[in-house]
Each structure stands twice: as structure tokens, then as C-alpha cells.
Amino acid sequence: LTQDELKKIAAYKAVDYVESGMVLGLGTGSTAYYAVNRIGELLKQGKLTNIIGIPTSKKTEEQAISLGIPLSDLDTHPVLDLAIDGADEVDTYLNLVKGRGGSLLREKMVEGACKKFVVIVDESKMVKTLGGSGLAMPVEIVPFCWNFTAKRLERLFSDAAGCVAKLRVGDTGKPFMTDNMNYIVDLYFKGEMGDLKVVSDEILRLAGVVEHGMFIDMATTVIVAGECGITVKNK
Ligand code: DER
């Protein structure tokens, strides 16, 4: 099975949790893409009714509109029934790294407002500790004096953690702009990040930081699609 087929399997399994009448957080990324498509398909077939979608990015909003999924926002629906979204990394406590697609702020706002947050991943996303895979841990920051903030982020971590902060650049060579007109600084670690809650608080305390990509204690269920089938992990 290809990684894409595994993503689709996890996504379809997550849509089994959707009931008619639900207000849903619609995730962003290549795995959530399949879940949003499936919801649109079931709505068209009449197998789901009275669904309201709260998108986590402009990209997902456009996809949902093209599928005819009725949309609303957090101002109208401050509490949601269920969100379905992908993740870049999942640790053994079901903590996540998200945001490599740049949508982490709206994802964290929407998914933090849900009674249930179902994460859908292929098995390649499972890690022992977050940030250990050498891949990016994104931080959304204001553009003003971004280099000042990037350097302060690096200095939060010990030499052992070996943190390097890099401004995310878009295809045009200009800084990547989020849906909220902010920048993303990606943190790369050579060693362990340390205690996630301590690291989270230290990052969020820096003036100029908007939000980071660690989703700690937020997922209620993680659906993992692997070569040997589907594993459902509940908090
Ligand atoms: O950027 C994001 O937050 C995405 O949801 C990411 O975490 C998962 O994207 P993928 O399903 O394309 O791997």
C-alpha cells in the first residue's frame, strides 16, 4: 500500500465517527483532504445530513465550498462536536507536531474547541519523542523583527538540544505567509526538545510568538493506517 492509500484508509475510518447534525472541525493537509472529500461524498449521497463545517485553513474552506459542505465559524459555533485532522508527528502519549502545512494557528483554535479530536495518520508519523525526527517544529510569529524572535527561540534551548531556527520561505523565495498574515519559523533539533509543557510555555511567553505546532493533550483518538491494518489509539 502506498503512503497515499494509507492516508485515505485512515481518513475514511475517521469519517465513521461523524454523525448527522454534527458541527465539524475540518483539518488541513493531504490526509485531512481525504476526510473532507469523504464527508462531501456522504452529504451528496444523503448518508449524512445537517453537517456544519468549520475549516482550519483557507485551503480547506475552498475544498469544502467545492464539495457543497455548509460552513460556519468559531464565532457562531464556539464549541464543536468533532474535528478530524492529520499530524506531522505523533508520540506515545498522543501529543502531536502539526503545522508543516502552515495552518497550525487556526487548527489549534478549531481543534481546541472540539469535544473530540480525531487525528489521522499513516504509520510513518509515529515517533518516540516529538522533534526527534529532525523534522521541523513550526512556530507562527509576527513578521516584525522576525530574526530577533528567531534568535530568542533558538536561545530557549540548551546546546544539547541543538536547536536551529529557520524562517520558512515560500516558492517565490519570499517569507511564507500564513492565512493570518504571519511568518513561520521552523525549529530543528539535533537532540531532545525536553519537557514539552515547559518548552511550550517558554515559547509562548516570547512577545512576537503567536503559536507553536506542539498539540499537547489535545488528541482524543489517533487512527494509524499501516501495512498491517488500522490501529485506533484512544487517550
Ligand atoms: O500542517 C498541518 O498541520 C497538517 O495537518 C499536517 O500536520 C499533516 O499534513 P499531512 O496530512 O499532509 O501529512
Boltz pocket constraint, residues with backbone or C-beta under 6 A from the ligand:
constraints:
  - pocket:
      binder: B
      contacts: [[A, 27], [A, 28], [A, 29], [A, 30], [A, 31], [A, 32], [A, 85], [A, 86], [A, 87], [A, 88], [A, 89], [A, 97], [A, 98], [A, 99], [A, 100], [A, 101], [A, 102], [A, 103], [A, 104], [A, 107], [A, 120]]
      max_distance: 6.0
